[in-house]
Amino acid sequence: MSEAARKFVIGTVLFLLAGTAIGWLYDRPAAGLLAAALIALLWQIRQLLSFDRALRTGDFDDFRQGEGIWEQIFSRFRYENEKSARRKHSYRQLLREVRKSTNAMPDGAVILNVENEIIACNRAAKHLAGLKRKKDRGQRVDNILRDPELTRLVHSDDQSLTVEMASPVKDGDWLNCRVVPYGADQKLLLIRDITERMRLSKMRRDFVANASHELRSPLTVIAGYLDSLADDAEMPPGWRKPVEQMQGQARRMRHILGELLELSRLESAGKAQTDEPVDVGGLFEEARSAFEGHADIASIVVDVQSTAQLRGNAAEIETVVVNLLSNAVRFTPQDGRITLRWRLDADGAELSVADTGEGIDPQHLPRLTERFFRVDKGRSRDNGGTGLGLAIVKHVLARYDAELIISSELGEGSEFRCRFPVDCVIVAPPVALS
Ligand code: ADP
């Protein structure tokens, strides 16, 4: 018990005893006690009313009038009240600073709850995505920003996923979005303006496509003259070899230009729209028979474990198979083995090409799908490689949200696995009625 509380109890008891003693002097001790208790009660009621008034008006100066334990309660309460007011003031100031700094951010930031409902957003989110701070609060972000890519992003658990979407506010502008989880169940949707980056990448794409296209016509003329020269029976014998070499280089250039044009097309094509059923087993057989005619190549085994078909564009899937198989053929010795495999699992389907060839040093694996990247430039060139095959494979797969997984070891062989998501797979292909 505190000193004040002890004083309060002793004071009250003494006061009641004094009242009883005075009553006893007049032969009425009970009346004396009652009168003292009434006075003590009235005094307490007065203090209570003054406390209540101070709470309502917020004027705690009246507390000073309190006495004994009340004085202590009043001053304690006043102290706590002032402390909380000071704390509130500093929180308000901090909040103002946080709001000012998030509003100064060039990127949009939207706080979402577990249901993807908007809790708050900064000024950039308003400019970039057209979000309205008060009106959109509590709304689901994918109901306001209606883009399938954004819907995929906010429902995905993959924290490294970023998506690009057209600006809902300004035609021709592009936004990059990603989600960063924080706290218990909240996440931050970050929106960045990537219009300039997209413009530069389109310029680069257009340049490559235009340059390839422009180079094709003069090359066709040169190749035509070379073919005529090669067919000319009167050509001096000393010219035959250089002309054949020039023919070979012209063919090679045509091949590179064709692949560059294909890459540009794939890059600007976006997501695959075609829904035709693709018989992967059939593509394997066709590719195998095309290669098997060649001498000195490894044996090719087709292992089709599922009758499921792929939903897509047959020509594009064929490009994937042919590129992977031609690499396997070029990098596997004659006594080696190449396996083309098609199988289904719970997460989708897998098309893979494995070989027992020379393999790739793991340090090169991350760069393998870059354009013109070759482990051994000279050798790849000599055996007909352009350095664009795997880049094309990667871009085709991106159109199906599929992934290319490469595993290889020097001297042990390589495996290229193309993993297609479930929605690209037709599990039970239609059966012909006849
Ligand atoms: P290229 O036309 O040179 O084959 P790619 O993009 O298809 O270009 O392949 C890039 C490089 O990856 C190749 O130059 C080669 O070094 C390596 N590579 C690809 N496939 C294989 C394979 N099956 N075995 C060994 N190395 C491979």
Residues whose N, C-alpha, C, O or C-beta is under 5 A from the ligand:
A	BS01	ADP	N327 A328 F331 G357 G359 I360 L368 F373 R374 V375 D376 S380 G385 T386 G387 L388 G389 L390 A391 S414
